[in-house]
Amino acid sequence: FAAGGLLTAIPIIILFISLQKELVSGLSSGSVKG
C-alpha cells in the first residue's frame, strides 16, 4: 500500500465522478453537444 499512489489516485477518482455526474445530467436534460 503506497500513500503516494493513493494521493495520486484521489484527484483522478474525484474528476471521474464529477465528469460522470455531468454526463448523467446532460443526458437526462437532453442537451448533448456533439
PyMOL commands that set and color helices and strands:
alter all, ss='L'
color gray80, all
select helices_A, chain A and resi 3-29
alter helices_A, ss='H'
color red, helices_A
deselect
rebuild
show_as cartoon
